[in-house]
Amino acid sequence: MIPGDECMMASLLFLDISFGEIFIIVAVIFIIFGPQKIPEIARKFGKGMREVRKASTEIQREINREANQYKTDLDMERIINESDQSKKEEPPGEKPSPPAEKKEENIKE
């Protein structure tokens, strides 16, 4: 086993909660706070989860925006480099010839 894997495995085991464990946690919360405060706590928990989800979505958007900007910058740099190379390759004083036009053949049936 690789050193440090124990910590990773312990964190993954923490997320493995069964229904019985959840029931005990809810019962303890019910005993500590009482039935009057549980709806208020649930609302606050819901708002907190909504904020976490909103922040997560915003972070994903920002990462995607920066990645797209970086890709655009790389594409522009590649285009500029190709343009500079093509200018260096053509002899001075000569203009590149225009592409030859294709003749259309009329096919009679």
Secondary structure, DSSP 8 states (H G I E B T S, - for coil): --TTHHHHHHHHHHT---HHHHHHHHHHHHHHHHHHHHHHHHHHHHHHHHHHHHHHHHHHHHHHHHHHHHHHHHHHHHHHHHHHHHHHHS-TT----------------
